[in-house]
Amino acid sequence: MSSIAPPALLPRHLAILLMMTVATMFAANHVSARLAFDNGTGLLLAVLTRSGVACLILLALVIAQKKRLWLPPGTWPWQLAVGVCIAIQSVSLYSAVARLPVVIALLLVNTFPIQLALLSWALGGKRPSLRSCLIMGTILVGLLVVLDIPSWIADADAMGPGWLTGIGFGVSAAFAFACALWITEHRLAGVGSTLRSLLTMQTVFIAMVIGGLLGAVPGGMSLPDNSTGWMGLTFLALLYGTAFSVLFIFVPRLDMARNAPVMNFEPVASLLIGYLVLGQMLSPSQLVGGAVVVGGIVVLSLSRGR
């Protein structure tokens, strides 16, 4: 029986350009979410819309690829757990975006490699090397600078009532995503990526519907107050769905083991888009801290890749 040849990799400059474009679209999705929240859109409605669009795209891919809607025995509970983790991550991320400058929320969420390394170690995996620990420590120092902890200690009221809560949501989103990645790697390796992603998005969608019916989040299903809110809601769904689809379709040709750190361009793109659309800007010291965080994550990703 002849084996099917893997798809040819894109030239590296095209792969990097495509991944930077996708990262920019994800960043624009988060800025659109903040725009929607600032104009009355409910948190659960935003996640519901985003996951609904993603479900439709993934269902079309499953039908086009003639995939079987079947999971190996014993994997259903783990698949459900991944869906719950991503639902928590989605709500926590948007909750952080609603309370913090978008770039700070994304920098917090992008610390998931640190939490994943520690979680893997705690669950019996390999202990992080001294080099990895030093890199993670550097990332945390940069994050403390980005969060402007001295200013918060000096005058917590000046930072706004949602500052500390937003930080908590950002860290929670990173932890939920790290848990989802660990389960995917160690318990769902035998499940096809298309089916796994579809079932995950379906779980998120159903969780948002149940949360809305139960009133789990006050005003969670509120419609936008004006055209700006509707525009934000529309763009967050379209941008996420498009970026997700492009990344999903092209990932076999992107040499992710080598090029994955390019996706850390997302906080940089969010900084520029957040300034242009929302007028959000960090101080010079916070910009330096952000550069340290992004640089450290890239180095850590390269180290893990090697």
Residue pairs with C-beta under 8 A, 6 or more apart in sequence:
6 252
7 252
7 253
8 253
9 15
9 253
9 254
9 255
10 18
10 250
10 253
10 254
10 255
12 255
12 258
12 259
15 253
15 254
15 255
15 259
16 259
16 262
18 246
18 250
18 254
19 247
19 254
19 259
19 262
19 263
19 265
20 262
20 265
20 269
21 246
22 243
22 246
22 247
22 263
23 262
23 263
23 264
23 265
23 266
23 269
24 265
24 266
24 269
24 273
25 239
25 240
25 242
25 243
25 246
26 239
26 240
26 243
26 266
27 102
27 106
27 266
27 267
27 269
27 270
27 273
28 235
28 239
28 269
28 273
29 50
29 235
29 236
29 239
29 240
29 243
30 93
30 97
30 102
30 105
30 106
30 236
30 270
31 102
31 270
31 273
31 274
31 277
31 278
32 231
32 232
32 233
32 235
32 236
32 239
33 46
33 94
33 97
33 98
33 232
33 236
34 97
34 98
34 102
34 232
34 274
34 278
35 228
35 229
35 231
35 232
35 235
35 277
35 278
36 46
36 224
36 229
36 232
36 233
36 236
37 43
37 46
37 94
37 97
37 98
37 232
38 229
38 232
39 224
39 225
39 226
39 228
39 229
39 232
40 222
40 223
40 224
40 225
40 226
40 229
41 222
41 223
41 224
41 229
41 232
41 233
42 212
42 217
42 219
42 220
42 221
42 222
42 223
43 91
43 94
43 95
43 98
43 217
43 219
43 220
44 91
44 208
44 211
44 212
44 216
44 217
44 220
44 221
45 208
45 212
45 220
45 221
45 222
45 223
45 233
46 94
46 233
46 236
47 87
47 90
47 91
47 94
47 204
47 208
48 205
48 208
48 209
48 212
48 221
49 233
49 236
49 237
50 90
50 236
50 237
50 240
50 241
51 90
51 201
51 204
51 205
51 208
52 205
52 237
53 237
53 238
53 240
53 241
54 197
54 201
54 240
54 241
54 244
55 198
55 201
55 202
55 205
56 241
57 241
57 244
57 245
58 194
58 197
58 198
58 201
58 248
59 198
61 67
61 194
61 198
61 245
61 248
61 249
62 69
62 194
62 195
62 198
65 194
67 192
67 194
67 195
68 195
69 195
70 195
71 79
71 191
71 195
71 199
72 190
72 191
75 187
75 188
75 190
75 191
78 183
78 187
78 188
79 188
79 191
79 196
79 199
79 200
79 203
80 203
81 179
81 183
82 180
82 183
82 184
82 188
82 196
82 200
82 203
83 199
83 200
83 201
83 202
83 203
83 204
83 207
84 203
84 207
85 176
85 177
85 179
85 180
85 183
86 176
86 177
86 180
86 200
86 201
86 203
86 204
87 203
87 204
87 207
87 208
88 172
88 173
88 176
89 173
89 176
89 177
89 180
90 173
90 204
91 217
92 169
92 170
92 172
92 173
92 176
93 105
93 109
93 169
93 170
93 173
95 165
95 166
95 169
96 105
96 108
96 109
96 166
96 167
96 169
96 170
96 173
97 105
98 162
98 166
99 105
99 160
99 162
99 163
99 165
99 166
99 169
100 108
100 162
100 163
100 166
100 167
100 170
101 274
101 280
101 282
102 270
102 273
102 274
102 278
102 280
103 267
103 270
103 271
103 274
103 280
103 282
103 290
104 146
104 147
104 166
104 170
104 282
104 286
105 166
105 169
105 170
106 266
106 267
106 270
107 143
107 146
107 170
107 267
107 290
107 293
107 294
108 143
108 167
108 170
108 171
108 173
108 174
109 170
109 173
109 174
109 177
110 174
110 264
110 266
110 267
110 293
110 294
110 297
111 139
111 140
111 143
111 171
111 174
111 293
111 297
112 174
112 175
112 177
112 178
112 181
113 178
113 297
113 300
113 301
113 304
114 136
114 139
114 140
114 300
115 174
115 175
115 178
116 178
116 181
116 182
117 128
117 132
117 136
117 304
118 128
119 178
119 179
119 182
120 126
120 182
121 127
121 128
123 182
128 136
131 303
132 300
132 303
132 304
135 296
135 299
135 300
135 303
136 296
136 300
138 292
138 296
139 292
139 293
139 296
139 297
139 300
141 289
141 292
142 288
142 289
142 290
142 291
142 292
142 293
142 296
143 289
143 293
144 289
145 285
145 286
145 288
145 289
145 292
146 282
146 286
146 289
146 290
146 293
147 167
147 289
148 159
148 283
148 285
148 286
151 158
151 159
152 159
152 163
152 164
156 163
156 164
180 200
184 196
188 196
193 248
194 248
197 248
210 216
211 217
211 220
212 220
212 221
223 229
224 230
224 232
224 233
257 305
258 305
260 301
260 305
261 297
261 298
261 301
261 302
261 305
264 294
264 297
264 298
264 301
267 290
267 293
267 294
268 294
271 282
271 287
271 290
274 280
274 281
275 281
282 290
